[in-house]
Each structure stands twice: as structure tokens, then as C-alpha cells.
Amino acid sequence: MNKIRIRLKRSLIGRRKDQKDTVYALGLKKIGNVVEHEKSSQILGMVNKVKFLLEIVEI
């Protein structure tokens, strides 16, 4: 499978709890943090939910 690199580019201040929980579940805690995940339907669904907070790059 392909991998994707995800970076948190916007703050979580003032966001709904479910959006914060989704970002934390992806493994991101602070602005600028970067994680790599396998490209799966679960990860893509989570990314799609908070895509306005993230920067996504396919590897």
C-alpha cells in the first residue's frame, strides 16, 4: 500500500471535540507535527473529516 505524510498546519483551539479527537487519533499533537500512515480507508476517512486542518502528501 501507499503511504501518506500528514502535517498539522492549523490550530485546534476552538474546534469541536470530535475534530480534536480525530487529530489526536492520527497521532498529531502540535502545529507542525508530521506523521506517516499507510493509506487505508480508515485513515482516509479520518483525514477527510479534518482536511482543512491538515497538509497531506502522498509518498
N, C-alpha and C positions, 0 to 999 in steps of 0.2 A: 504494500500500500504506500501511497504518497504521504509525506509529512507536511504539516503546515507550521509556520512560526507565527506566534501571536504575541503582540505587544500592547500593553495597556497605555493608551495615549491621552485619555481624559479622566478627570477626577470622578470618584464615586460619591462625593459629597452631594447630598440632596437627591440621590437616586432611590428608587423603590427597593425594598428589602429583597425581593426576588431577583432583581438585577444585580445587586451586590452579591447575593449568594451564588449566582451563576458565575460571576467573575472570580470569586474565591474558589469555586469548584474547578475552574480552569487552571488554578494554581497561580493566579496573579494577585498581588497584594498592594503594590505601589505603582505610581505612574512610572513608566519606563521599563518595568519588569517584562522579561521575554521568556516564553515557554515554547516548547515544541511538542506537538501531539501528532499521533497517527491520524490520518484523515478518515474518520468514521462518521456514520450518520448521527451518532450521539454527540460527538464533538461539534460537527457542523450545525446541529440544531442549537446547541448552546451558544456558539459563535453568532448565529443568525439572530438570536434573541437580544444580544447586546453589541451588535456590529458597529453601532455608532460610537462606542467607547474604545474600539479596538482597531489595530492595524494588522492585517493578515497578509502573509507572504507564503506562497507555495514553495516548497523546497524540492 
